[in-house]
Every structure is written in structure tokens, then in C-alpha cells.
């Protein structure tokens, strides 16, 4: 019986963890939608995903090194 409870707890942990990703994506999406101009130039469309990737990489590396 204990393995069933352990599995259920792990499953709930995964579900809540993954649900948190959607909340973060929605929040950042709303911020970017509010701050970007209605018709952004092509260079911004190309540079923005790359800048977000670099920022996220550095952030997660910093958190990994801190803990």
C-alpha cells in the first residue's frame, strides 16, 4: 500500500510542477504582449527569442550553482 501512496504523491508533484510552467508562460506572455509595439520590426522578432534563451540559460545556471 505504501508504494501506491508514494506513486500518487509523486504523480501529484509532477502534475503541480508542470501546471506551474503554464502559469509562468502565461505571465511572461502577457508582459511581452503588453510591452511590445503592435507591429514590431523583423529584427526584434528574431532577436527576442534568442535573448530570452540566453537570459533563461544564465538564470537556471545561477540557480544550479547556488544550490
Secondary structure by P-SEA (a helix, b strand, c coil): caaaaaaaaaaaaaaaaaaaaaaaaaaaaaaaaacccccccaaaaaaaaaaaaaaaaaaaaaaaaac
